[in-house]
Amino acid sequence: MSRSEPAIRVADLRKTFKVPEREAGLKAAVRSLVRRKTRQVHAVDGVSFTIAPGEVVGFLGPNGAGKTTTLKMLSGLLYPTSGDIAVLGHVPSRREKAFLRRITLIMGNRNQLQWDLPALDTFDLFGAIYRIPRVELHQTRDEFIELLDLHELVTKPIRNLSLGERMKMEIVGGLLHRPQVLFLDEPTIGLDVTMQRRIRSFIGEYNRRTGATVLLTSHYMADVEALCRRVIVIHHGRILFDGELAHLARQFSADKTITVTLERPDVELSSNGTVIQRDADKATLRVPKVEASRVTARLLGEHVVTDLTIEDPPIEDVIERVFSQEAVE
């Protein structure tokens, strides 16, 4: 595959599941044995996008939006109902060995390591599965252990590790064959802030060192803001937005957030905008973007201000606005 070709290409991708339905009660249960009632669920409904080699893209949406279903089709775990997919020039559903050696799917709520063995033994097993030369395997393994500071953990049985420690081992195991495409589904779910930051840093460093393409789903916007310049927002199986993360905020946010610290804590501020947080002498206001300059000038002119900042709202709020707008439409 040439550098000019996309690493991932998706065209009009669809996945429909047939889901059984029945009413509660014994009579309905007996009736369903003879005539089962089903309905169709369009988990992915006409999705199209391309991702360039080396790009890190956030794949965002609420639960049930179609994110994990899309990743499973891209990695070859699910067959699409219709549409075209190409990953590194391969059709994922064929599950060719040459394709599987070049990709990885890491899911934050799934465990691929042997529960009763230390990680080092499982890493050797993965090396045998991918037929990685022993010297190369140990060099890669030791590099990742150093980056994630795992020296004291790799000899312990996986069952004795914390969730965050296990997740770091899962990531190392998924990258030992140095894949060119990473599908990461909630890799930091349930982890504390420090562990999330460590894993984000590792993923970013892997991308810089190898030029790998990354498609990342996460409910933690800190993951997306730290790693991704581009985001794809999906809801009800359809793409609502595909572009730069900064442009998402500009396009869908009509407000600014003003945080002001006053010399007098008892000042009334509700006439300047919506007060969304108040803590002694510090207040946070939400104001229309077009009013931000005027409100700022009024605050500075009418009160003794010791500190003032103007920011775009948190990206979580922006994405929630996207979903709300889509629901109305």
C-alpha positions in Angstrom: 0.0 0.0 0.0 1.4 3.4 -1.0 1.5 6.3 1.5 -1.0 8.2 -0.6 -3.7 5.5 -0.3 -5.9 5.6 2.8 -5.1 3.1 5.6 -8.9 2.7 6.2 -11.6 3.2 3.7 -15.3 2.7 4.5 -18.1 3.2 2.0 -21.8 3.0 2.8 -21.2 0.5 5.5 -24.3 -1.1 7.1 -24.9 -3.7 9.7 -28.4 -4.9 10.6 -29.2 -7.3 13.4 -32.4 -9.3 13.7 -33.5 -9.1 17.3 -36.2 -11.4 18.8 -39.2 -9.8 20.6 -41.9 -11.1 22.9 -44.2 -9.9 25.6 -43.9 -11.0 29.2 -45.7 -14.0 30.5 -46.1 -17.8 29.9 -48.6 -17.5 27.1 -46.3 -15.2 25.1 -43.4 -17.5 25.8 -45.3 -20.5 24.4 -46.5 -18.5 21.4 -42.9 -17.5 20.6 -42.0 -21.2 20.3 -44.3 -21.5 17.2 -44.1 -18.0 15.8 -41.2 -15.9 16.8 -41.5 -12.2 16.4 -38.4 -10.2 15.5 -37.4 -6.7 14.6 -34.5 -5.3 12.7 -32.0 -3.1 14.4 -29.8 -0.9 12.1 -26.6 -0.7 14.3 -24.6 0.9 11.5 -26.6 2.7 8.8 -24.7 4.0 5.8 -21.3 5.0 7.3 -18.6 6.3 5.0 -15.1 7.7 5.8 -11.4 7.4 5.0 -8.4 7.6 7.4 -4.9 8.3 6.2 -1.8 6.3 7.2 -0.5 7.6 10.6 -3.7 9.5 11.5 -5.1 9.3 15.0 -8.9 9.7 14.8 -11.4 9.8 17.7 -14.6 7.8 17.0 -17.2 9.3 19.3 -20.8 8.6 20.2 -23.1 7.5 23.1 -23.7 3.9 24.1 -25.5 2.0 21.3 -24.4 4.5 18.6 -22.6 1.8 16.5 -19.0 2.5 17.4 -18.0 -1.0 18.6 -20.0 -2.7 15.8 -18.0 -0.6 13.3 -14.7 -1.5 14.9 -15.6 -5.2 14.9 -16.4 -5.0 11.2 -13.1 -3.2 10.5 -11.2 -5.8 12.3 -12.9 -8.7 10.7 -14.9 -10.0 13.7 -18.3 -9.2 12.1 -19.5 -9.4 8.5 -21.1 -6.3 7.2 -24.7 -6.5 5.9 -23.6 -4.3 3.0 -21.1 -1.7 2.0 -17.3 -1.8 1.3 -14.4 -1.9 3.7 -10.6 -1.8 3.0 -8.0 -1.8 5.7 -4.4 -1.6 4.5 -5.7 -2.9 1.2 -7.4 -6.0 2.7 -11.0 -6.9 3.1 -11.3 -7.5 6.8 -14.0 -10.2 6.7 -11.7 -12.5 4.8 -9.4 -12.6 7.9 -6.3 -13.2 5.8 -3.1 -13.9 7.9 -1.3 -11.0 6.2 -4.2 -8.7 7.4 -4.3 -10.0 11.0 -0.6 -9.6 11.4 -0.9 -5.8 10.6 -3.9 -4.8 12.9 -4.9 -5.1 16.5 -8.2 -4.6 18.3 -7.9 -3.7 22.0 -11.1 -3.5 24.0 -11.1 -2.1 27.5 -13.7 -4.5 28.8 -12.3 -7.7 27.3 -9.4 -9.8 28.6 -7.1 -11.7 26.2 -4.3 -12.6 28.7 -4.1 -15.9 30.5 -5.6 -15.3 34.0 -3.3 -17.6 36.0 0.0 -16.9 34.2 2.4 -14.0 34.5 2.3 -11.6 31.5 5.8 -12.6 30.4 4.5 -16.2 29.6 1.5 -14.8 27.6 3.8 -12.5 25.7 5.8 -15.5 24.7 2.6 -17.2 23.6 1.6 -14.2 21.5 5.1 -14.2 19.9 4.7 -17.8 18.9 1.2 -17.1 17.4 2.5 -14.2 15.3 5.8 -16.0 14.6 7.9 -13.1 15.8 11.6 -13.9 16.0 12.6 -14.3 19.6 15.2 -11.5 19.6 12.7 -9.1 18.0 10.0 -10.2 20.4 12.1 -9.6 23.5 13.4 -6.2 22.1 9.8 -5.0 21.5 8.6 -6.4 24.8 11.4 -4.8 26.8 10.8 -1.5 25.1 7.1 -1.5 26.0 7.9 -2.6 29.6 10.2 0.4 29.9 7.7 2.9 28.5 4.9 1.7 30.8 7.1 1.0 33.8 6.0 -2.6 34.2 9.2 -4.1 35.5 7.7 -5.2 38.9 4.5 -6.4 37.4 5.3 -8.7 34.4 6.2 -11.7 36.7 2.9 -11.6 38.7 -0.1 -13.7 37.6 -2.6 -11.5 35.8 -5.3 -12.2 38.4 -3.2 -10.5 41.0 -3.0 -7.2 39.1 -5.3 -4.2 39.4 -7.6 -3.2 36.5 -5.2 -0.5 35.4 -2.2 -2.8 35.6 -4.0 -5.4 33.6 -5.0 -2.9 31.0 -1.4 -1.9 30.4 -0.5 -5.6 30.0 -3.4 -5.9 27.5 -2.0 -3.0 25.4 1.5 -4.5 25.4 0.2 -7.9 24.4 -1.9 -6.3 21.6 1.1 -4.4 20.2 3.9 -7.0 20.4 3.6 -7.7 16.6 3.9 -3.9 16.0 0.6 -3.5 14.1 0.2 -0.8 11.5 -3.5 -0.1 12.4 -4.8 0.1 16.0 -8.5 -0.2 16.8 -8.9 0.9 20.4 -12.3 0.5 22.0 -12.4 2.3 25.4 -8.8 1.5 26.3 -8.9 3.6 29.5 -12.4 2.6 30.7 -12.7 2.4 34.5 -9.1 3.6 35.2 -8.0 6.3 37.5 -6.8 9.7 36.1 -3.1 8.9 36.5 -3.4 5.5 34.7 -5.5 7.1 31.9 -2.7 9.7 31.4 0.0 7.0 31.3 -1.8 4.9 28.7 -2.6 8.0 26.5 1.0 8.9 26.6 2.0 5.4 25.6 -0.4 5.3 22.6 0.8 8.7 21.4 4.4 7.6 21.7 3.7 4.4 19.7 2.0 6.4 17.0 5.0 8.8 16.8 7.6 5.9 16.7 5.8 3.6 14.2 3.5 5.9 12.2 0.6 3.5 13.0 -3.0 4.5 12.2 -5.2 4.7 15.3 -9.0 4.7 15.5 -10.0 5.4 19.1 -13.3 5.2 20.9 -13.6 6.7 24.4 -16.0 8.3 26.7 -13.2 10.2 28.3 -12.7 13.4 26.3 -9.3 13.8 27.8 -8.2 10.8 25.7 -9.6 12.3 22.6 -8.3 15.9 23.2 -4.8 14.5 24.0 -4.5 12.2 21.0 -6.8 13.3 18.2 -6.9 16.3 15.9 -9.8 14.8 13.9 -13.0 13.2 15.3 -15.9 11.3 13.8 -19.2 11.6 15.7 -21.7 8.8 15.2 -25.2 8.5 16.6 -27.9 5.9 15.8 -25.5 4.3 13.3 -25.1 7.5 11.2 -22.2 10.0 11.1 -23.2 13.4 12.4 -19.8 15.1 12.1 -16.4 14.3 10.6 -13.6 16.9 10.9 -11.2 18.7 13.2 -11.9 18.5 16.9 -11.5 22.3 17.2 -13.9 22.8 14.4 -16.5 20.7 16.1 -16.5 23.2 19.0 -16.7 26.2 16.7 -19.5 24.7 14.6 -21.8 23.5 17.3 -21.1 25.7 20.3 -23.0 28.9 20.5 -21.7 29.7 24.0 -18.5 30.8 25.8 -17.6 30.0 29.4 -16.4 32.9 31.5 -14.7 32.2 34.8 -14.2 35.3 36.9 -12.7 35.8 40.3 -13.9 38.9 42.2 -12.6 40.9 45.1 -16.1 40.8 46.7 -17.7 37.4 46.9 -21.3 38.7 47.3 -21.7 40.3 43.9 -24.8 39.4 41.9 -23.9 38.1 38.4 -27.0 36.5 37.0 -27.7 39.6 34.8 -24.5 38.8 32.9 -25.3 35.3 31.9 -26.2 31.8 33.3 -24.3 31.1 36.5 -23.3 27.4 36.2 -21.0 27.4 39.2 -20.4 29.6 42.2 -17.7 29.1 44.8 -17.0 32.0 47.2 -15.4 34.7 45.1 -15.1 32.6 42.0 -18.0 32.2 39.5 -18.4 30.4 36.1 -20.8 31.9 33.6 -22.2 30.6 30.3 -22.9 33.4 27.9 -23.8 33.5 24.1 -20.6 33.7 22.0 -21.7 37.0 20.4 -22.2 38.5 23.9 -18.9 37.3 25.4 -16.9 40.6 24.7 -19.7 42.8 26.0 -20.2 40.8 29.1 -16.4 40.8 29.8 -16.2 44.5 29.4 -19.2 45.0 31.8 -17.6 42.7 34.4 -14.3 44.6 34.2 -16.0 48.0 34.3 -18.5 47.3 37.1 -16.6 45.1 39.5 -13.1 44.6 41.0 -11.9 41.6 39.1 -8.7 39.7 40.2 -8.8 37.1 37.5 -10.9 36.4 34.3 -10.7 33.7 31.6 -12.8 33.1 28.5 -13.0 29.5 27.1 -14.9 27.3 24.8 -17.2 24.9 26.7 -15.9 21.4 27.5 -16.0 19.2 24.4 -18.4 16.8 26.2 -21.0 19.6 26.3 -20.4 20.3 22.6 -20.9 16.7 21.6 -24.1 16.5 23.8 -25.3 19.5 21.8 -24.6 17.7 18.6 -26.7 14.7 19.7 -29.5 17.1 20.9 -29.6 18.9 17.6 -29.7 15.6 15.7 -32.6 14.4 17.9 -34.6 17.6 17.2 -34.0 17.3 13.4 
